[in-house]
Amino acid sequence: MRTAPLNPKVRGREIWGYALGEGGTSLTMNGIAAFAMLYYTQALGLPFAQAGFAFAVASIWDAIVDPAIGHWSDNTHSRWGRRQPYILLGGLAMAVTFYFLWAVPAAVITHGWLFPYVLTMNLLCRTAYAVFAVPYTALGYEICTDYHQRSQLQGARTALNMLVNLLGPALGWTLFFPDQAGGPEATSVAANFLHMGSAFAVATVGFTFVVVSSTRHHLTDTRGVVTGTGNTLGAFYSDFREIISDRYLRPIVGFMCIGGTGAVFVATLQMYLYVYFMHLTALQKTIIHGGGMVLCGSGALVGVALGRRFDKKNAVCIGAGIAATFDLVAAVVFLSGLLLPTTVWLVGGFTVPIAVIVFGGCDMLNWFGIGLFSSLAGSMLADVSEINELASGVRKDGGYAAIFSFSTKLILSISVFTASACLAWVGFVSGSDHQTPQAIRWLVLLTFGLGSLFAALVIPIALRYPVDQAFMAKVKADLARKNAPVSP
């Protein structure tokens, strides 16, 4: 039985202190998403199919272990609580394994062991990430129980994630991959990636200690406390079956899987567009990549206001519509020949790189829409977990966070593999600084065309979600009556 107030307000300082935990996951996961494929295929010469397979297997493994970690966390009994021990150990392990993703020993390459090394280190890094992320997400559900503050907390998480992404992976184009006149592409120099990986790993350690410290006031001794159904295999299976069959959960998982698939295609393939289609300078890459992160974080914060004004599912539809529209605009403009990557305008004696501006603007606004709808999903998931508490009598935040993560990661891991396979399918050559015009044209179509399609498909799925503010107000009132002390 819950002993804390049903609907306590949380101070903004606590929300942002918790959100700092996104710093480590942003540096590691966004760093991998932005640079790992380039590193292994262009700098080290690993075939696209092998690199994509390694990332997909690691992501699937990450999805598989999530439910177990969520169940264990829900049922952990320790003086340090049921979330913080996992957050600390997982965060430190994530930093160490992330470093070794980029610190590839020379013997691994010379002996032809690159593929098994990449696969092994990605599996270890993803395991550490799961140990950190699932309890961390569940802790957020416990910190904020107010209907609208949940959106505020999830918006803060996304905004922090994108801010760190801006200062890390996005700014990394300038810091770690500077242009070299007459030299090779900066992304074909292995040492550049090692410098980046070292810096991000050290920062991840710092973020881990900060989030553990900032959430210490929410640490509760769980020794002797009945927190769930137990840690037996039967209890795990029972919880898994109950959560996965929750009809309120399905629309959230559905639209995040579909929308996330489009986001993965854009995130994975846009890096190749930067280099081989637009031929952006390091500064332009930083501005566009960083601008996308800024607008993604801004979208998360705007989503809080739109959720209050139109309710959450309608705000999700608005975000998906924005993402779909600007991906479609980019596809039409560049595939039709309205603009070429080299198109510039002369205005008042100044050269305006209009093609770069349009490309960057569409990319950034796409990420604004993605940030808007994806941040609201976490808030909606916390609501669904509370609805389940009314029926079951037990709060299973870790289980819900894990099942949601499991479902979306399973789909997204397939998307990562498919995106990498598409590179080979359209004719991209691993390790080459030059690609055919036909391959590049296909890449533009896949990046923006599929991004637009998947974002648009989010809308009909989200509209099926039946929960709104009035629905949750009734749930909270019923919980209050159920948990009220019985008069003697």
Secondary structure, 3 states (H helix, E strand, C coil): CCCCCCCCCCCHHHHHHHHCCHHHHHHHHHHHHHHHHHHHHHHCCCCHHHHHHHHHHHHHHHHHHHHHHHHHHHCCCCCCCCCHHHHHHHHHHHHHHHHHHHCCCHHHHHCCCHHHHHHHHHHHHHHHHHHHHHHHHHHHHHHCCCHHHHHHHHHHHHHHHHHHHHHHHHHHHHHHCCCCCCCCCHHHCHHHHHHHHHHHHHHHHHHHHHHHHHCHHHCCCCCCCCCCCCCCHHHHHHHHHHHHCCCCHHHHHHHHHHHHHHHHHHHHHHHHHHHHHCCCCHHHHHHHHHHHHHHHHHHHHHHHHHHHHHCHHHHHHHHHHHHHHHHHHHHHHHHCCCCCCCCCEEECCEEECHHHHHHHHHHHHHHHHHHHHHHHHHHHHHHHHHHHHHHHCCCCHHHHHHHHHHHHHHHHHHHHHHHHHHHHHCCCCCCCCCCCHHHHHHHHHHHHHHHHHHHHHHHHHHCCCCCCHHHHHHHHHHHHHHHCCCCC
